[in-house]
Amino acid sequence: MQRRRFIRAWLAAWGLALGGCGAADTRAETGSRAGAAPAAWLPTVDAPADGARRVVVVGAGMAGLAAARELQAWGDTVVVIEARDRAGGRTWTSAAWPDLPLDLGASWIHGVDGNPMSDLAALAGARLVPIDLEANRVFSSFAGEIADATLAPWRERLESIISDAQDADDDASVHDVVAASLDWESLADTDRWTVLYLLNSMLEHEYAGSIERLSTYWYDDAGEYGGGDAFLAPGYGAIVDLLASELTIEYQQPVRQIRWDDAGVTVVSAGASWQADQVVITVPLGVLRAGSIEFVPALPASHRAAIAALEMGTLNKCYLRFAEVFWPTDADWLGYISPERGLWAEWVSLARVLGQPVLLGFNAADQGRDIERLSDGQIVASALDALGTMFDIDVPQPLAVQITRWASDPFAGGSYSYNPVGADPALRDALAAPVRDRLFIAGEATHREHHATTHGAYLSGMRAAQLARDAR
Ligand SMILES: Cc1cc2nc3c(=O)[nH]c(=O)nc-3n(C[C@H](O)[C@H](O)[C@H](O)COP(=O)(O)OP(=O)(O)OC[C@H]3O[C@@H](n4cnc5c(N)ncnc54)[C@H](O)[C@@H]3O)c2cc1C
């Protein structure tokens, strides 16, 4: 409740800035775009107003944009350094099909009530389309459609096993806990495939880590908003565009090194460097884990321990656009149980909600990572094969496809973070702790309550901005 009031106050203040003042930093009008030479930031900047500082924000995703807007609204001189040629990071609305903007990263606002993304969508004029999780049908490779009456007892049993294990003395992976209780070897093949389907669709798609890695204690340690899920008709890009407006963003500048001492910070890319009083670092956990940014001196041990212990999961998407709909249109979610664990286990149909003959297939966790090794043609063939089995038809070739590979994306290193066995959620607080009042780390992985979400990323950016300000 308190948070919602705070967000509303912040948006109101920011709305005024949008209305036309926004001019504390005249560089906002001269920010370079993709391919342009980086502006020489320090030499051209007037001294900031009293109490204001020069701040570099690394990364133009939801966290970086939030932090930059917040700091700029307070009068700081802010530049955002972004590796890609676009803003948004893991929110990415594709314009490949001009009549149908589609999100390749985040799609849903998870819980529309009190969620800052709902307020931002309203400010951006983006229509929200509710999605009905109950409108769901499940098919199999071995027995046609599977009734919920078959799935429900398994679901309840799994929930009970996991819930009991959350009270056990020691943490263990979800897989180990379930395997110990169910006695895998005694299960019929079809029951084992059904159990693995449920674990995949309930947990691996949600948290992106494999059940062999997910901590039974902590996998679901997160808060949530009510009101159901919705997606944005124009895509998340509407919010990204709104947030990125009036900011100075230097694109195509992958940061390689961040130097810091008592005098300030220097942020270095291949071809440029920026000096500032403080830096807000919002690169994904996957980038921090890959070590592609060198910190001089190294981050404190508590930060490095958090980076090592938390993990990045994978969720990949494949949009298939057909000439016409050939699948059931009374459900938004279509499940698939097969011996190939997790392969094309979840589909979303855009037929009912958008009136489009488009299917979105997902692969998560290990299957999500594995599928990235295939070519586009192999991925489509595999998807069509699954659809053919699900609906027992010859599936027509799609007119067009869009495929993601988030794990091998060097500026993401996965889709979002999760809590593996041994990763206490307090590690996220450790990662977010300010370093000597100079370095402030944000991003979804640093938000203990709402990690793995757009709103968690956004709130983490606002928190980092507040911490940077408090440190002066
Ligand atoms: C497929 C998928 C589906 C998802 N679905 C949902 C959903 O439905 N709802 C939801 O709430 N969330 C969802 N998420 C999660 C959500 O997208 C993220 O939690 C959120 O967008 C992360 O924002 P961020 O600012 O922390 O990181 P990012 O968006 O990753 O931003 C970090 C930025 O840093 C940049 N960067 C990286 N390395 C460097 C470098 N060396 N130098 C400079 N810049 C660098 C990146 O390019 C990026 O722009 C999904 C994510 C994926 C991938």
The ligand as an SDF file (V2000), in Angstrom:
LIG
                    3D

 53 58  0  0  0  0  0  0  0  0999 V2000
   11.4020  -14.3580  -22.6210 C   0  0  0  0  0  0  0  0  0  0  0  0
   11.1610  -13.5180  -21.3920 C   0  0  0  0  0  0  0  0  0  0  0  0
    9.8790  -13.4180  -20.9030 C   0  0  0  0  0  0  0  0  0  0  0  0
    9.6410  -12.6360  -19.7870 C   0  0  0  0  0  0  0  0  0  0  0  0
    8.3530  -12.4880  -19.3710 N   0  0  0  0  0  0  0  0  0  0  0  0
    8.0700  -11.5910  -18.4110 C   0  0  0  0  0  0  0  0  0  0  0  0
    6.7300  -11.2220  -18.1730 C   0  0  0  0  0  0  0  0  0  0  0  0
    5.8140  -11.6980  -18.8530 O   0  0  0  0  0  0  0  0  0  0  0  0
    6.4820  -10.3180  -17.1860 N   0  0  0  0  0  0  0  0  0  0  0  0
    7.4800   -9.7650  -16.4350 C   0  0  0  0  0  0  0  0  0  0  0  0
    7.1890   -8.9660  -15.5400 O   0  0  0  0  0  0  0  0  0  0  0  0
    8.7840  -10.0640  -16.6900 N   0  0  0  0  0  0  0  0  0  0  0  0
    9.0880  -10.9510  -17.6550 C   0  0  0  0  0  0  0  0  0  0  0  0
   10.3840  -11.2120  -17.9840 N   0  0  0  0  0  0  0  0  0  0  0  0
   11.4540  -10.6440  -17.1350 C   0  0  0  0  0  0  0  0  0  0  0  0
   11.6930   -9.1690  -17.4420 C   0  0  0  0  0  0  0  0  0  0  0  0
   11.7980   -8.9950  -18.8260 O   0  0  0  0  0  0  0  0  0  0  0  0
   12.9830   -8.7320  -16.7590 C   0  0  0  0  0  0  0  0  0  0  0  0
   12.9390   -9.0580  -15.3810 O   0  0  0  0  0  0  0  0  0  0  0  0
   13.2450   -7.2410  -16.8520 C   0  0  0  0  0  0  0  0  0  0  0  0
   12.9420   -6.7440  -18.1320 O   0  0  0  0  0  0  0  0  0  0  0  0
   14.7000   -6.9890  -16.5180 C   0  0  0  0  0  0  0  0  0  0  0  0
   14.9940   -5.6020  -16.5880 O   0  0  0  0  0  0  0  0  0  0  0  0
   16.4330   -5.1140  -16.1500 P   0  0  0  0  0  0  0  0  0  0  0  0
   16.4690   -3.6460  -16.3530 O   0  0  0  0  0  0  0  0  0  0  0  0
   16.7780   -5.6530  -14.8240 O   0  0  0  0  0  0  0  0  0  0  0  0
   17.4370   -5.8360  -17.1520 O   0  0  0  0  0  0  0  0  0  0  0  0
   17.5410   -5.6900  -18.7360 P   0  0  0  0  0  0  0  0  0  0  0  0
   16.2200   -5.4130  -19.3090 O   0  0  0  0  0  0  0  0  0  0  0  0
   18.2570   -6.8770  -19.2280 O   0  0  0  0  0  0  0  0  0  0  0  0
   18.4280   -4.3800  -18.9150 O   0  0  0  0  0  0  0  0  0  0  0  0
   19.8200   -4.4190  -18.7640 C   0  0  0  0  0  0  0  0  0  0  0  0
   20.4350   -3.6320  -19.9040 C   0  0  0  0  0  0  0  0  0  0  0  0
   21.8640   -3.6790  -19.7710 O   0  0  0  0  0  0  0  0  0  0  0  0
   22.4010   -3.7820  -21.0820 C   0  0  0  0  0  0  0  0  0  0  0  0
   23.7550   -4.3190  -20.9830 N   0  0  0  0  0  0  0  0  0  0  0  0
   24.1520   -5.5940  -20.7920 C   0  0  0  0  0  0  0  0  0  0  0  0
   25.4870   -5.6670  -20.7560 N   0  0  0  0  0  0  0  0  0  0  0  0
   25.9460   -4.4170  -20.9310 C   0  0  0  0  0  0  0  0  0  0  0  0
   27.2450   -3.8460  -20.9810 C   0  0  0  0  0  0  0  0  0  0  0  0
   28.3580   -4.5750  -20.8350 N   0  0  0  0  0  0  0  0  0  0  0  0
   27.3480   -2.5000  -21.1880 N   0  0  0  0  0  0  0  0  0  0  0  0
   26.2490   -1.7240  -21.3350 C   0  0  0  0  0  0  0  0  0  0  0  0
   25.0030   -2.2210  -21.2910 N   0  0  0  0  0  0  0  0  0  0  0  0
   24.8540   -3.5560  -21.0740 C   0  0  0  0  0  0  0  0  0  0  0  0
   21.4450   -4.7040  -21.7900 C   0  0  0  0  0  0  0  0  0  0  0  0
   21.5760   -4.6170  -23.1890 O   0  0  0  0  0  0  0  0  0  0  0  0
   20.1030   -4.2150  -21.2770 C   0  0  0  0  0  0  0  0  0  0  0  0
   19.5580   -3.2150  -22.1100 O   0  0  0  0  0  0  0  0  0  0  0  0
   10.6860  -11.9590  -19.1180 C   0  0  0  0  0  0  0  0  0  0  0  0
   11.9740  -12.0510  -19.6290 C   0  0  0  0  0  0  0  0  0  0  0  0
   12.2060  -12.8090  -20.7610 C   0  0  0  0  0  0  0  0  0  0  0  0
   13.5930  -12.8520  -21.3240 C   0  0  0  0  0  0  0  0  0  0  0  0
  1  2  1  0
  2  3  1  0
  2 52  2  0
  3  4  2  0
  4  5  1  0
  4 50  1  0
  5  6  2  0
  6  7  1  0
  6 13  1  0
  7  8  2  0
  7  9  1  0
  9 10  1  0
 10 11  2  0
 10 12  1  0
 12 13  2  0
 13 14  1  0
 14 15  1  0
 14 50  1  0
 15 16  1  0
 16 17  1  0
 16 18  1  0
 18 19  1  0
 18 20  1  0
 20 21  1  0
 20 22  1  0
 22 23  1  0
 23 24  1  0
 24 25  2  0
 24 26  1  0
 24 27  1  0
 27 28  1  0
 28 29  2  0
 28 30  1  0
 28 31  1  0
 31 32  1  0
 32 33  1  0
 33 34  1  0
 33 48  1  0
 34 35  1  0
 35 36  1  0
 35 46  1  0
 36 37  1  0
 36 45  1  0
 37 38  2  0
 38 39  1  0
 39 40  1  0
 39 45  2  0
 40 41  1  0
 40 42  2  0
 42 43  1  0
 43 44  2  0
 44 45  1  0
 46 47  1  0
 46 48  1  0
 48 49  1  0
 50 51  2  0
 51 52  1  0
 52 53  1  0
M  END
$$$$
